[in-house]
Amino acid sequence: MRISVVGLGYLGAVHAASMASLGHQVVGVDVDEARVESLASGRAPFFEPGFDELLAQVGASGRLSVTTETAAVEDARVHFVCVGTPQRADGYAADLTYVELAVAGLVPHLSPGDVVVGKSTVPVGTAARLAAQVEAAGATLVWNPEFLREGFAVKDTLHPDRIVYGVPEGQAGVRAAGVLDEVYATPLSEGIAQVVTDYATAELVKVAANSFLATKISFINAMAELCEVAGGDVTRLADAIGFDERIGRKFLNAGLGFGGGCLPKDIRAFMARADELGAGEAVAFLGEVDEINTRRRHRMVELTGQVLDGEVTDKRVTVLGAAFKPNSDDVRDSPALDVAARLGEAGADVVVHDPQAIDNARRKAPALRYEPDLETALTGADAVLVLTEWQHYKDLDPQWAATLVAAPHVLDGRNALDRDTWLNAGWTYRALGRR
């Protein structure tokens, strides 16, 4: 099938390459010339495990082309809209500018019978509003939310845990769902769960899932706050309640909390849209979820001050991690980078190390000092903060590291290290929610 993908950022680039790997002929369109040039030459414009290999595979097949010209979509039968929906500068609501421009740009190039597929995360009600523009061209709009996890995007696209279609009523919706079944024939053949529903429900699935996940993470971080004042151990608490099959242990890891380009802005946009619909009280608890998440960053700065005898000014603090999560170079709303910046503002001499995210971090927080060599970053540190749980840091030899630092103080912002191993190597060990 001939497919177009409008928007070649993180979501769109991975989706386009994945669809090409399934055997479809794909054309990707983006207004960013540098991004298009990078993809055309087979170079990923961001770090994502497995994506370079996927690009090489589809590049050799000739099934993926990229361009800045929207007219290139005219031969396609299915058109995916994969543009961003960032938080607006003037509030919590999602900025739909890019989605609206993408759909408006597609309409003149649509043919009767085409299917336009929205994958961007949008406030409920957006699809119903955009459907009229698409239907005027004789095409049908489907909303097909994405559920990508950064670090696992290729796997999540090719082998998703569920596929959701939001379709209009009647035969148009039935036919459009059938077309998408052809697009996703390979994953569907693996027995992937499929949900076909209305526009509103499909739009709500993504934000509801992200809100639930954010709530679970903030819950265990709230328990960490209690453990700190009561003398408990949040990791053992999480283990104990995680045995309850109604709760589960996944995402009960206390620490700095969530960040990135999805969870924070999605729950805020969800609250804003609920307010617009007169249902703000129903999701008011998400405000506290957001607050708990932010408080963990402040607490890490406080804990650093405690370890350094109440004063961080002119103290050498090495921050391990800048990306918001491991296996990513994404620093959007990164808790690690936020803590590093706060310590820098408080007068600490901050040195940041990350295996992949230094370039992006430097653009985001240019006032900090960055060191690509781990040994150099550790040398002379008065305190070491592990703020992104890269495997590289989990595997760090504490005895070797102790020979480099000025003082063996480690603060485990992700509860990722083996506490006893570090204590036995002579380190002072502190972590959020633990004695």
N, C-alpha and C positions, 0 to 999 in steps of 0.2 A: 504494500500500500504506500502511496505517496503522502508524506506527512510534513507539515511545517511546524516549527517551534519558534514562537515569538518571545524573545528574551533569553539571552544566553549567559545569565549569571549562574550562580551555584546550581539552582534548581534546573534551569533550562538547558545548560550545557550537559549536565549529567543525563537528563531525560532524552535529549536529542541523540547523544551517543549511544545510550542504552537502546532506544528504539531502532537505531541503525543496526545495532548488534543482533537484534531480533529478526533482521532481514528486510526491514522497511527502508524505503528510499526517503531520506530526511533532508530538508533544507532548514537551516537555522538562521534567524534574523535578529540583529541587534544594532542599535544606533551607536554603540561604542566601537569605534574603528580599531582601537588597540586590542580589544577583546576578540573581535572577529579575526584580526590578523594572527593573534596567538593561536586560536583554535584551528585556523586554516593551515598553520604550519605544524600542527600536531602537538602544540605545547599547551598544557593546562594553565589557565590564568589564576589558579588557586591550588592549594594543596588538598588533595583528597586521595586516600589510599585506594589503589587500583584504577584510578581514573586515567592516568597516563597510559597504562597498558590497554585500557579500553579504547582510548583515542587512537593508539597505534593500530589496533585491530580494525576499527571501522575506517580509519584512513586508508589502510591497504585494500579494503573492500570497495572503496569508492562510493559507499552508500550515504555518506554524510558530506554535505556542502554547507558553507556558511557565507553570509553576505550582509551588507547593510541595506540592501534594497528590498523593501516590503513587497514589491511587485513579483519577486521570485516565488511567492507562495501560491501564485495563481494555478499552477498545475497540481497542487496538493488537494486531497479530499478531506483530510482531517487536520485541524489547526489547533495546536496547543498554545495557550497563553500562560507564560511562566515568568511574568515580570514581578518585581518586588512591590510590597505594600508596607513601607516603613511607617513608623509612628510620626504623626504630624508634629511640626515644630511648635504649634500653638495649643497642644493638648494631648490627650491620650488616644484620640481617634486615629484610625488607619488612614494614611494618605493613598487615595485611590487614583491619583493622577495617571500613574503608569498603566494601570489596568484599563482605564477609560481611553487613554491614547492608543493602546495596543488594539483594543476592539474597534475603535473608530478607524484606525489605519487598515485593519483587515477587511472591513465591510466592502470597500470598493472592489476588492479582489476576490470576493466570494462568488461561488457558482451555486445554483440551486442544487440542493441535496448535500451540500458540504456540512460538516459537523465542526463546530468551534468548541473546544474543550478548555474550560478554565481550570487551572491548577493552582493559581495564586490563592493565598489565604486572605479572605475578604470578609467584611461584616455581613451578617445575615441580611438578606434582602437585596444584595448587590446583583446576584444572578438574574433575579426576576426583572430588575430594571434594565440590565444589559440585553436580555433576551429579545426585546422588541427590536433593537437595532439589527441583531443577527437575523431574526425572522423576516425583516423587511427585505433582506437579500436572498430569501428563499432557503436559508440555512437554519440549522438547529443548534441551540446552545446546550451543552452538558456541563455540569460542575463535577470535577473529578479531583478532590483534594489530595495533596501530596502528604506523605508521612515520613519524609526522609530524616534520618539521623546523621548529622555530620560525623564523618569518620566511617560511616557504613552506607553512604549514599548509593553506590553502585549496586550493592547487594539489595538494598531496600527497593530500588527501582526494578531490578530484574526478578527479585524474589520477595515481593511485598507480603506482609502478613494479612492485608485485606485490600480490596479494591472497592471504592465507593463511587457510584454514579448518582448525580442529582439530575433528573430529566423532567421535561414538561409532560403534562398529561396527554393521553391519546396516542395515536399511531406515530406521530413525530417522535415522541419519546421512546417508543418501542423500537423504531427503526434506528434512532441514534444510538441506543444501547447496543443494538446488534452490530453496528459499525465499530463501536469501541471494543466489543467482544473479539472482533477480528484483529484489532490492534494488539490487544492483550491476550491473544490466543495461547501463547507459550506459557506465561505465568498461570493463566486460568487452567491450563491442562495439568498443572501441578496440584490442583485442588485448593487453590487460594480462596479464602472466604470472599464472597461478593455480596455487596448490599446495593440494591437499586431502589432509590427513594426520590423524594421531591427536592427541589432546589434548596429550600431552607434547611432541611435536615442535613443535607450534604455539606452545606456551608458551616453548620454548627459542629459537625463531627470533629474537624481539626481543632477548633478553638476549645471545644469541650475536652478533648483528649489532652491538649496542652495545659489547660487549666487544672485538670485532675492531677496530672504529673507534677505541675508546679506546687499544688497543694500538698501532695505527698512529701515532696522534698522539703517544703517549708515546715511541715508538721514535725519531721524528725529534727530539723534545726531549732524549732521551738523547744523540743524535748532536750536538745543540747544546752539551751540556755538554762533550763531547770537543773540539768545534771551539773552544770558548773557551780550553781549556788548551793545545791543539795549534796554535792560530793559523789554523784553517780558517774557511771561510764556509759556514754551514749551508744558506743559501738556494741557493748554487751546488751544494752536495752533493745537496740535494733535487732540484734540476733534473736532475742527472746520473743519479741512480738512478731518477728518475721516468720516464725514457725507456724503462726496462725494462717491457714490457707486463705482465709478471707482477706488477709493483709498482704502477706508475701514480703520477701526480703528485698526485692529489687527496688532501687531508688530510695532506700532508707539509709543512705550514706550521708551522715552529717558532715558539714564543712562550710565552705564559702557560699554554697548555694548555686543557683542557676544563672546563666547569662546567655550571650549569643544573640543572634538576629531573629529568633522566633519566640521563645517562651515569654520574655519580659514584655515585648511589644504586643504579643497576641493577647495576653491576659488583660493588658491595659485597654486594648481596642475592644475586647469583649465587654469590659465594664462600661466603656463609653457608649457602645451600641445598645447595651441593655438600658442605660439611662435614657437614650433617645426613644426607646420603645416603651418607656414607663415601667420597666422591670428591674431597675437598678438595685433594689433591695435584694433581689434573688441572688445576685452575685457580689454583694457588698463584701462578703468574706474575702474575696480576692484582693481587696485593698490591703488587708492584714497579711495575706500571703506575700504580697509584694514588699510590705514593710519588714516582715521577718527576714526576707531574703537580703534586703539592704542592710539590716542591722548586723548581719554576720560579717560584712566587710568592715564595718566600724569596729566590731569586736576584735577582729584580727589585728587591726592597728593598735588597739588598746593592749592586747596580749603581747605584741612586740615591744611596746613601751615597758610593760612589766618585766619582761625577760631582760631588758637592757637597763634595769634599775631606774625606771621612770623617765628616761630621757633618750630620745632617738636622735637628737641634733648631733650632726657630724659623725654619727655611728655608721659604719659600713654595713649595709643590709643587702644581702644577695637574695633576689627573688627568682625562684625557679618556676618558670611558666609565665607566659603572656597571653596565650590563646585561652578562650573561655572553656575549652575542653581539650583533651588529648586527641591526637590524630587529626588536627585541624590547624589552619593558620588564621582562623577567624578571631578577631579581637573585639567584635561588636559587643558592647556591654559586658566586657570580660571582667569577672570579679578579680582575677589575678592582677590585671593591669590597673584596675581601679585602686586596689590596695597599694600597689607600687606607687601610683601617683599620689595617693594620700600621704604615704610615708615621705615621699619627696617633698611635698608641700610642708610637712612638719619639720623639715630640716635634715632628714637622713640622707646619707650618701648612698643612693640606691643603684644597684647594678642588676640588670634584668637579663636572664638567659632563657631561651626557648629554642627547641630544635627546628621549628618551622615558621614561627610567627614574628620574628624580630623586625622584618621590613614593614609589615603592617602595623606593628606596635609603635615603631618609630614615627610613622605618619600620624598615628592617633595621639601619642604622648611624646612629643619630641624633646621635652625637657629632661627626660630620664636618660640614663646611660645604659647602653646595650652591649653585651659581650657574647659573641657567638661561640667562644671556647669555654667549655664548662670548667676546666681547671683554673683558668684565669679568673672566671667569674667568682669562684669560691675562695680564691686566695685573699687572705686578709679580712674575711668577713667577721663581723661581730655577731651576726645572727644570719641564719639561713632559713628562708621561708619557702616551703614547697606548696605552691598555689595552683598548679595544674598537674593532674596525676598522670603525666607521661610515664610509660613503662621505664624509660631511661632513668627517671628519678627514683622510681620504686626499687630499681636494681642497684642504685648507687651504694658503693661500699663505704659505710660510715667510718671505718678505720682509716681508709685512704683520705676521705674528705677531712677528717680531723687533723691530718698533717698539714692541711692547706689553710684552714681558717685561723683567725686570731683568737676566737673564743668558740667553743663547741656548743652553740645554742641552736637547736632546730625547732621550727614551728611548723607543724604538719597541718596545713590548711585544708587538706582533703582526707585526713585520716587514712592515708595511703601507705604509710611506712610501717614497718614492723617495729613497734615501740621498744620491745625488749632488746632487739638487736642494736638499736641506736643507744639505748641506755647502757648496755654492756660495753659499748665502744667508747664510753666516757662522755656522751652528749647529755645536755639538759634537753629533755623532750617536752614540748607543750603542744596541745591540740585542742580544737574547739569541742567542748562537751566531754572532755576527759580530764581526770585528775593529773 
